[in-house]
Amino acid sequence: MMTRAVTLLLASAILLSGGCAMPSGPYAPAREANRDTARAEKISRHAADLIWSDPIKAESLLREALSADLYHGPAHNNLGVIYLEQGKLYEAASEFEWARKLMPGHPDPRLNLGLALERGGRIDDAIQSYESALTVAPEHLDTIQSLVRCQLRYDRSDQQTAERLAMIRMRGDDAWSSWAAMQPVQEK
């Protein structure tokens, strides 16, 4: 009985004194002094060059970049791209959410989140994410193309779909331009 009371007292004292160690690794909270943003940027750029040719190496480098600076948005976004390509939709969406919060003025994390949500069957959420990207960058062609494709595929056209299709016909590459020219639009 006495040892149990002593154990409880010791455990309480350790918890109250902050004696619990924080986990380490790329997702552990970092102190400002421990962040190496320049290193994270350099590693993240190198990883971005490898995403399509060597995704395993790119993933490893991105984890290293996040160890250098947990709050490096591009590393989260690129790690999300790798997860998306691997079909790990939950992990991808989580990384895109991190990137969205860390890169508030950039449309790519929102576009990528939309792609992950769409692949996961959450169509209304995907459309909302695409539209969020367009509030940040109204002329972002990749987002416009993804939004319109999604709207037409899932019968979610709106008043702006025809206008956006015209923009894709004018500004898109040959494949997108041809695709847009062949799409019937039915506003809802």
Helices and strands as residue ranges (DSSP letters): H 2-16, G 32-34, H 37-50, H 55-68, H 73-86, H 89-102, H 108-119, H 123-136, H 141-153, H 161-171, H 174-181
